[in-house]
């Protein structure tokens, strides 16, 4: 029997929380090619508040399932602020990536 590997495999094999799995699944399904996403964008996609998503993202970072980058940017009010961006590691293929479709065919 041939088993197909999916990008969700690492999440299924670890003991992460349900909320962390939801965030990881949304990242796999919606991002491609190392695309950076802000925490509020990712939380909104899961119908969570950013403060609810942060502990789960911390859990994913500790498991090396996502990468984080803090940037000092100008906010909506014109003031400088820190913003954290999240993405899948480079070796994780998105479900919608062309090379992933060829590998699973």
Buried (B, 14 or more C-beta within 10 A) or exposed (E): EEEEEBBBEBBEEBEBEEBBBBBBBBBBBBBBEEEBBBBBBBBBBBEBEBEEBBEBBEBBBEBEBBBBEEEEEEEEEEEEEEBBBBBBEEEBBBBEBEEBEEEEE
